[in-house]
């Protein structure tokens, strides 16, 4: 760290997305909490499965690991905030949604392809469909948080 500089607090790490609200504030705080829980759940489950019974369902366990990594990236992006984090969150939530839909369709169409459940199996049925709902909510929030807060084009408050 450079002399005389103090590290920025996580919420202050970057400007609010394009003049909009911070990603981890307001409804973003609830998304941040859910993604944090899902990160821990998916990563810990997949690590245990990969280390103890990888041969039983390698594809399912690797997909759960991938889901956990995507959740971790989204969690960090929401926590950091800023325009770059907003872009990362948009890409990651989109990838998550595509993954949930693809794995959901595959598990419904051919359940034998997945001898064990993944986080995204059956569109997240084992997790009360939250893996399907979270990326949609995340995309909506990240897009909203990136808009200017007021009615002015640059996000500046109108002068009285």
N, C-alpha and C positions, 0 to 999 in steps of 0.2 A: 504494500500500500504506500502511496506517495506521502511524504512528510506533510503534516499540517492539514491533511484531508481527512474527513470523517466519512465513514460509509453511509450511503443513503439508506433510509429505512425501506423495507420491501414495498410498502404502499407508495413510497415516494421515488421508487427506482426509475420510473419513466413517466412521461406526461400521460394524462388520460388519453385513451384512444381517440385520435383525431378531434380533440376538443370535447369528447363525450365523457360519460361517467367512467370511473375506474372499473376495471373488470371484476375485481374481487370485492366490490362494495355493493350495497343494496341486495338485489336478488342474486348478484354474482357471489355473494358470501355464502348463500345456501348451496349454489352450484359448487363452489370451492370445497365446502364441507363434504358434499356427496362424492365428488371426484377424489378427495383425499381418502375417504373410507373405501371407495372402490379400488383405489390404488393399492392400499394395504391388503384388502381382501383378495384381489386377483393375483397380485404378486406373491403373497404368502402361500396361497393355495397352489399356484402353479409351481412354485419352487419346491414345495413338499412333494407334489405329484411327480415332477420331473426327477427329483432325487430318489424317490422311493419306488416308483412303478412306471417309469418312462416307457418301457416295452409294451405296456397294456394299451395305451392310446396316445402315441407320440404326437399326432396331429392336434388332438384336442388339447393336450397340455402345452404345446408350443403356442397354439392360438390363445390360450388363457394368459400365457406369459406376454404375448404381443398386446393383448388387451390391457394388461396391467401397465405395460410401458406407455401405451397411448394415454391411459388415465393419468399416469405420472406426468407426462408432458403437458397435458391439459391443466392439471393441478398447478404446476409451476407457472404456466402462462397466466392463469387467472390470478395467482398470487402476486406475480411481478407487475402485471399491468403494462401499459404503454403500447405504442403502435406496433412494434415488432412482436410483442407477446400476443396482441390481438390477431395478427396474421397467423402466427403459429397455432393459436387456439382455433381459428377458422379452419385451417387445413386439418388439424388433428381431429376436431369434432366431425368434419366431413368424412375423414378416413374411418373414424369410429362408426358413424352411421352406415357407411358402405359395408364395413365388416360385419356389423350386427345383421344387416339385411342379407348379405351373402351367406353367412354361417347359418342364420335362421332358415333361409330357403333350403340350404343343403341338408340341415338336420331334419327338416320336415319332409323333404323329398326322399332322402335316403338315410334313415337313422343308423343304419349299419356302418356308414362311413365314419361315424363318431361313436366308438364303443363306450366313451365316457363323456359326461357333460363338459361344456366350456361355459365361460361367462356369457357368451353370445348364443349358445344353443337355444333353439326354439324361440328366437327373438328375445332372449333374456328371461324366459319363463321362470327359471330357478331363482331369479333375483327380482321377481314381481314386475317384470318387463321394464325395470329401470334402465337397463342397458339400451333399450330402444328409445326411451323417453329422454334420457340425459343428453344425448348429442343434439336432439331437436331443440331442447330448451337451451343448451349451450350455444348453438348456432344463432338462435333468436336473440339471446342476451348479448353475445359478442357483437352481432350486427347492430343492435340497439345502443350498446355502450360505446360504439365507435362513431355514432352520429353526434353532431353538435347538440348541446343541451337546450339551447333556446331556439327561437324561431329565426335567428339571423344565420346567414350562410356560413360565417366563420365561427359560430358558437359563442360569440361575445354577447354579453347581456345588453339588451336594448337600453338606451339612455332615456331617463324620464324627461 
